[in-house]
Amino acid sequence: MQPKTFINEFPHPPMIVHFHPNTGQFKLDHLKFALDHKVNAVELDLHLRDGKVVCNHDSATPESPTLKQAMDMILRRKRHDRLQFFIVLEPKENSGALFEAILKVLGDYRAHLSTSAERISPRGVTVVITGAYPLEFYSHFPPATVNRLCIVESHDYSDEITDLSGQRFQWVSIKHSKKLGEDARRVRALHDGTDPAIPGKFNVRIWDCQGDLEQAIASGADSLNCDRDEIELFKKALK
C-alpha cells in the first residue's frame, strides 16, 4: 500500500469552460485569448523539442511555446475568484523522456498545485493528464511522486489520495455520442461510481461536441471542450 497523499481544491465551477484549440500552430496569444475570456480550464498538447516540453496540437515547431511559458502566463493571469482552475496536459507520444520532462516542469510549480496542498488551505490549480497515454504516464513514476504534482484521467485514486475538499476530484473524458440519453446515463454512472468499465466517482469532461453544445450541457457533464470560436457560444448556452 502506497502512502496516501492529499488534494485540496477550491470549489469547482458549476460547468467548466475547457479551452482546447484543435488544429494549427498554438501560440501564447491563443492562451491569452482564453484567459481574457475567463475560461476555467486550458488543454495543452505536449511534445519534446530540443529537450524542452513545448505546446502544439500536431507537432513541435520552432514557434511552439514551452510548457513553462504557458504555465507562467496562466499563473500570472489566473482569476482570483476562489474557484478551481484546471491545466489539462496531453502528452502526444508514449515517451518516457517526454513524461519525465513534463513532471520536471510541474515540479517547479509545486507550490501552486492542489495535489501538493497537504493539510494546508486549498490551492487553486489542478493539473490533469489526458489523451491516449494517461495510464502509461502514471505508471512511469512512483505513485507518491506523481500524485503530488498531477492526477491522470480514468485512474481511481480512492486508496491513494485523501480529498480535503469534500468534492469529486477524479477525472475522466468521454467523446460526445450525439445522443442525449446515452451521454446522460454515462455521466450519471461515472458520477455515482456505477460505471462497470471505470469504477470510482469521476468528474466528466465531454469532447468533440462541436455544434451540440446545448445537448452536451444537458447531459450533466462537468466540463466541455471549446475551441476559441465556441467559448462565447458555450457561455451563451449556459445562460
RAHUJO-V412619 format. One record per residue. RES is the residue in three letters. SS is DSSP state (H for helix, E for strand, C for the rest). PHI is phi in whole degrees, 0 to 359 (* if undefined). BURIAL is # if it has 16 or more other ideal C-beta (glycine too) atoms within 10 Angstrom, else .. Layout:
RES_SS_PHI_BURIAL + RES_SS_PHI_BURIAL
This chain:
MET_C_*_. + GLN_C_284_. + PRO_C_297_. + LYS_C_287_. + THR_E_250_# + PHE_E_229_# + ILE_E_227_# + ASN_C_220_# + GLU_C_245_# + PHE_C_289_# + PRO_E_304_. + HIS_C_280_# + PRO_C_302_# + PRO_C_304_. + MET_C_219_# + ILE_E_270_# + VAL_E_276_# + HIS_E_252_# + PHE_E_277_# + HIS_C_213_# + PRO_C_288_# + ASN_C_268_. + THR_C_217_. + GLY_C_81_. + GLN_C_285_. + PHE_C_281_# + LYS_C_230_. + LEU_H_298_. + ASP_H_297_. + HIS_H_295_# + LEU_H_295_# + LYS_H_300_. + PHE_H_302_. + ALA_H_296_# + LEU_H_291_# + ASP_H_298_. + HIS_C_267_. + LYS_C_58_. + VAL_C_290_# + ASN_C_255_# + ALA_E_205_# + VAL_E_231_# + GLU_E_248_# + LEU_E_240_# + ASP_E_271_# + LEU_E_242_# + HIS_E_223_# + LEU_E_261_# + ARG_E_220_. + ASP_C_53_. + GLY_C_82_. + LYS_E_252_. + VAL_E_277_# + VAL_E_236_# + CYS_E_250_# + ASN_C_190_# + HIS_C_290_# + ASP_C_262_. + SER_C_196_. + ALA_C_284_# + THR_C_230_. + PRO_C_300_. + GLU_C_272_. + SER_C_292_# + PRO_C_289_# + THR_E_279_# + LEU_H_301_# + LYS_H_298_. + GLN_H_299_. + ALA_H_294_# + MET_H_299_# + ASP_H_298_. + MET_H_295_# + ILE_H_298_# + LEU_H_290_. + ARG_H_286_. + ARG_H_249_. + LYS_C_302_. + ARG_C_293_. + HIS_C_259_. + ASP_C_252_. + ARG_C_64_. + LEU_E_244_. + GLN_C_287_# + PHE_E_244_# + PHE_E_242_# + ILE_E_254_# + VAL_E_256_# + LEU_E_247_# + GLU_E_242_# + PRO_E_295_# + LYS_C_271_# + GLU_C_223_. + ASN_C_275_. + SER_C_228_# + GLY_H_300_. + ALA_H_296_. + LEU_H_293_# + PHE_H_303_# + GLU_H_294_. + ALA_H_293_# + ILE_H_298_# + LEU_H_295_# + LYS_H_296_. + VAL_H_297_# + LEU_H_299_# + GLY_H_300_. + ASP_C_288_. + TYR_C_246_# + ARG_H_309_. + ALA_H_295_. + HIS_H_260_# + LEU_E_262_# + SER_H_299_# + THR_H_283_# + SER_H_249_# + ALA_C_289_# + GLU_C_53_. + ARG_C_260_. + ILE_C_266_. + SER_C_294_. + PRO_C_302_. + ARG_C_242_# + GLY_C_275_# + VAL_E_234_# + THR_E_240_# + VAL_E_263_# + VAL_E_238_# + ILE_E_266_# + THR_E_231_# + GLY_C_97_# + ALA_C_276_. + TYR_C_231_# + PRO_H_296_# + LEU_H_286_. + GLU_H_295_# + PHE_H_299_# + TYR_H_301_# + SER_H_286_. + HIS_C_283_# + PHE_C_231_# + PRO_C_298_. + PRO_H_307_# + ALA_H_295_. + THR_H_280_. + VAL_H_291_# + ASN_C_294_# + ARG_C_276_# + LEU_C_241_# + CYS_C_194_# + ILE_E_237_# + VAL_E_248_# + GLU_C_295_# + SER_C_73_# + HIS_C_261_# + ASP_C_273_. + TYR_C_262_# + SER_C_300_. + ASP_C_260_. + GLU_C_237_# + ILE_E_238_# + THR_E_268_. + ASP_E_275_# + LEU_C_266_# + SER_C_255_# + GLY_C_72_. + GLN_C_217_. + ARG_C_296_# + PHE_C_238_# + GLN_E_278_# + TRP_E_232_# + VAL_E_216_# + SER_E_244_# + ILE_E_228_# + LYS_E_281_. + HIS_C_299_# + SER_C_273_# + LYS_C_67_. + LYS_C_232_. + LEU_H_304_. + GLY_H_297_. + GLU_H_296_. + ASP_H_298_# + ALA_H_297_# + ARG_H_296_. + ARG_H_294_# + VAL_H_298_# + ARG_H_300_. + ALA_H_295_# + LEU_H_288_# + HIS_H_294_# + ASP_H_272_. + GLY_C_82_. + THR_C_251_. + ASP_C_285_# + PRO_C_295_. + ALA_C_283_. + ILE_C_222_# + PRO_C_293_. + GLY_C_117_. + LYS_C_267_# + PHE_E_238_# + ASN_E_288_# + VAL_E_238_# + ARG_E_251_# + ILE_E_252_# + TRP_E_236_# + ASP_C_61_. + CYS_C_248_# + GLN_C_303_. + GLY_C_81_. + ASP_C_231_# + LEU_H_298_# + GLU_H_297_. + GLN_H_293_# + ALA_H_294_# + ILE_H_299_# + ALA_H_293_. + SER_C_290_# + GLY_C_90_# + ALA_C_297_# + ASP_C_268_# + SER_E_206_# + LEU_E_230_# + ASN_E_291_# + CYS_E_222_# + ASP_C_281_. + ARG_H_297_. + ASP_H_278_. + GLU_H_253_# + ILE_H_301_# + GLU_H_290_. + LEU_H_298_. + PHE_H_297_# + LYS_H_297_# + LYS_H_294_. + ALA_H_296_# + LEU_H_298_. + LYS_C_291_.
